[in-house]
């Protein structure tokens, strides 16, 4: 069989299996996930041996030490993967939830019931833990899942999948509900993106080029995560201690992630008082500052910011800084340069806090808190399957519920339409 | 300017205007809609004159009498359009609703707030009332809207839009938030579908070929409405009076619409008792029956059904009929041949009713009620912008809320991530 035929068959079988998944009880799904965790922990040696093949070929291909570290599995990391499976088992099941049940004038009872999406395709890069994590979330939400990992981790991914699907087979759950594509040619991705009859949603997890490639070539809806150009606006009424703590945390605690701070906006009324202080603190933490003219008046060591800096997602210890006349100017800047990811205001003014919450329509809007909280775990979703920066279906960090949809349910007693 | 440049400009201006729309108060939006209704009613003569040009050119092009009737506007129909605008004004505003507000262990308050999608593109066919209806729903939900109607109605659509945007301008609301494309070349649709930087959602309303064209050529997410192959399953415990009333209503009341019945499934235990009765009733109403062998045993006048009949969306007085062994067989048939639109069971058995509701994952699932209730107005949405038969973002009849999304909102007091 050609790659195209194989992928088509995997997708059709996943669609069939999704019908079984959708009917599984919460208890059956949780039991499956706990057994998967046990099986992974029990078979760690086999996974580590297969992971060794990936590491060996990674070294031959000259992967960086950081890449090899992301790829590497040992007993501790496998225990962490097993623990994550148990955590997903412990999450509430979104499927079957009924909301908005109401009586219509003709006595029909109408509401909505939450149901699985069907078949979800995940296209991801190096880390093999995604294989188990993403599979667990999709299966818990009653879906089938097709995983296409990176070529660097193919042996690890297949070893993990073999253990998980063996548990499913033992429980009479169709193993086709969890498929890892056994080849890593780009042709495989393209074919996967054509299976719109069988796959309901594609989630790409990786760099911007992967995400662009997937969304430009997919006939299936894609939930995209583009860049995070996150802003903090320090208002005229900000508490400087809180503002400093929040800016430092947002920029420095983990600069390489999408919810890290990239542009600092400062109200002109507090420019003279706040800028020297925050500039000294940030430079003391090795942060390179790039400011507009008004900012550099109070922080002469900052380099001049260019138009490009307002668009930049640095993902390193660089911060663009700008003085704004008022909150309208801050919001205009965010609307013009932002990426709809995450923005925070630091303020003591009730009205401005409420206005910022209301008028800034990024996926996560915070008052007096670090942008680093824009994360499924931190926001209370239990686990995160990704972050959407486009508005359809999901916007912001996505949890189990985002892997479901709703149908209308209607209880009648013989009603007909007049 | 080329068509491509003009459309790009319309889209960019709509994006800008959407930022203003998103901040309008509910009162301001409602006031705008009521004034639009008044202006339309007051300027009916002008709309009717422009509509006359469309009718004239339609007659020259040889449009059918039915098409010309759909196109025609008179005082009564314009009054109905104005009434629909007032109804949208009276609907609750979904924007700003806050749900799921919860305190996290670190005392952050986290919830979700409903916000507009941004810019919505509607691509539709003949009826000029859609221009006002769709615009009203999009604007009420705080969005900008770009409308691309059919060439048959271009004068009517532009006349309606001119009246509505004049009201917006009078109220200092940017008229760019309501754009009707002033040309009807297909090139215009293609260009519109490329404006993914400015348009958030495309909703095609029309025949299957329009919908396929749009979804195959769009870089913007599309909410699709494919066909409605709706089923009624008459269970072994069905009350025959209710079953007959429901089957007749679902098939006969308005056979040309997507929520009309296309396939009747009958439990084998009641085949002998129910089929002669329902066949006589339906044939008395001029319905052509196409049955499997078991069905025709009790309804010899029915013609033999072929595999194609199980897939058919007739949209006329034809009904495919099949006897099934049990509920599993009914559900299997629906999974195999259905279009995920609407299915109903007629039963007196509590357990089967609940199982049907739980296990049939079409967009609308009913117990003891006609499939014809799968409609936004009937289900209580207030007004309907379309019906989605795909599962992302919306599934089933779509109302105002489906023209919005949610963002995370977080109230803190200086919290940072540890």
Interface residues (C-beta under 8 A of the other chain):
Chain A: X19 X22 X23 X96 X102 X104 X108 X110 X113 X115 X116 X117 X118 X200 X201 X215 X216 X219 X221 X239 X241 X242 X245 X246 X248 X249 X250 X253 X335 X353 X357 X358 X359 X361 X362 X363 X364 X365 X366 X367 X368 X369 X370 X372 X373 X374 X378 X379 X380 X390 X391 X392 X393 X395 X396 X397 X405 X406 X407 X408 X409 X410 X411 X412 X413 X414 X415 X416 X417
Chain B: X19 X22 X23 X96 X102 X104 X108 X110 X113 X115 X116 X117 X118 X200 X201 X215 X216 X219 X221 X239 X241 X242 X245 X246 X248 X249 X250 X253 X335 X353 X357 X358 X359 X361 X362 X363 X364 X365 X366 X367 X368 X369 X370 X372 X373 X374 X378 X379 X380 X390 X391 X392 X393 X395 X396 X397 X405 X406 X407 X408 X409 X410 X411 X412 X413 X414 X415 X416 X417
